[in-house]
Amino acid sequence: MADDDAVIARCWLCDRPLGAKVELHHPVPRVRGGRATVPLHPICHQAIHSRFANGQLARIGADKAALLADEGLAQFVAWVAGKPPDFHAPTKGKGR
């Protein structure tokens, strides 16, 4: 396969190319029986867990559209869209 044909790994949440640090997220939390994982930037992983409790994530599962229906998470994804793959900043939560 030529370099031009290489598939660039992308973040499941924001669809930006992945950087040097990649975290695996269980759309259905392991404590709720989830086994499947998806690759995320660390900042995207933090954003998901700062907005949703494990019970909510278990109900939502791998439905990315349902996650993005949350206004705060949608705003985060729009904000992070232009950032480089290894960009990181503190993530604000809901105040849970």
C-alpha positions as CSV (number, residue, x, y, z in Angstrom):
1,M,0.0,0.0,0.0
2,A,1.4,3.4,-0.9
3,D,1.7,6.1,1.7
4,D,-1.0,8.1,-0.1
5,D,-3.4,5.2,0.3
6,A,-2.8,4.9,4.1
7,V,-5.9,5.3,6.2
8,I,-5.6,8.0,8.8
9,A,-7.1,6.9,12.1
10,R,-9.7,9.3,13.3
11,C,-11.3,10.2,16.6
12,W,-14.7,8.5,17.0
13,L,-16.2,11.7,18.5
14,C,-14.7,14.7,16.7
15,D,-13.5,12.9,13.5
16,R,-10.1,14.8,13.7
17,P,-7.0,12.7,13.0
18,L,-5.7,11.0,16.1
19,G,-2.4,12.1,17.5
20,A,0.4,10.4,19.5
21,K,-1.9,9.8,22.5
22,V,-5.0,7.8,21.9
23,E,-7.5,6.5,24.5
24,L,-10.0,3.8,24.1
25,H,-13.6,4.6,25.2
26,H,-16.2,2.0,26.0
27,P,-19.5,3.5,24.6
28,V,-21.3,1.1,27.0
29,P,-19.2,1.4,30.2
30,R,-17.4,-1.8,31.3
31,V,-19.2,-1.7,34.6
32,R,-22.5,-1.9,32.6
33,G,-21.2,-4.9,30.5
34,G,-19.6,-3.0,27.6
35,R,-16.8,-4.6,25.8
36,A,-16.5,-2.7,22.5
37,T,-14.1,0.3,22.4
38,V,-13.6,3.3,20.1
39,P,-10.5,5.5,19.7
40,L,-10.6,9.0,21.1
41,H,-8.4,11.9,21.8
42,P,-7.8,12.2,25.5
43,I,-9.6,15.6,25.5
44,C,-12.6,14.1,23.7
45,H,-12.7,11.2,26.2
46,Q,-12.7,13.7,29.1
47,A,-15.4,15.7,27.5
48,I,-17.7,12.7,27.2
49,H,-17.2,11.7,30.8
50,S,-17.5,15.2,32.1
51,R,-21.0,15.4,30.5
52,F,-22.5,12.0,31.1
53,A,-22.7,9.5,34.0
54,N,-22.1,5.8,33.3
55,G,-25.9,5.1,33.5
56,Q,-26.5,7.6,30.7
57,L,-23.7,6.2,28.6
58,A,-25.1,2.7,29.0
59,R,-28.5,3.9,27.7
60,I,-26.9,5.9,24.8
61,G,-24.4,3.2,23.8
62,A,-22.5,3.8,20.5
63,D,-25.1,6.3,19.3
64,K,-22.8,9.2,18.6
65,A,-25.7,11.4,17.4
66,A,-27.4,11.0,20.8
67,L,-24.2,12.2,22.5
68,L,-23.9,15.2,20.2
69,A,-27.6,16.0,20.9
70,D,-26.2,17.3,24.2
71,E,-25.6,21.1,23.5
72,G,-22.5,21.3,25.6
73,L,-20.8,18.3,23.9
74,A,-21.8,19.6,20.5
75,Q,-20.3,23.0,21.3
76,F,-17.1,21.3,22.5
77,V,-16.8,19.3,19.2
78,A,-17.3,22.5,17.2
79,W,-14.7,24.3,19.3
80,V,-12.1,21.5,19.1
81,A,-12.6,20.9,15.3
82,G,-9.8,23.3,14.3
83,K,-7.3,22.2,16.9
84,P,-4.2,20.0,16.2
85,P,-4.5,16.2,17.0
86,D,-2.5,16.4,20.2
87,F,-4.2,19.5,21.5
88,H,-5.1,19.3,25.2
89,A,-6.7,21.7,27.6
90,P,-8.7,21.3,30.9
91,T,-12.2,20.1,30.3
92,K,-15.1,21.8,32.2
93,G,-17.8,19.5,33.4
94,K,-21.5,20.0,34.2
95,G,-20.7,20.6,37.8
96,R,-21.9,17.2,38.8
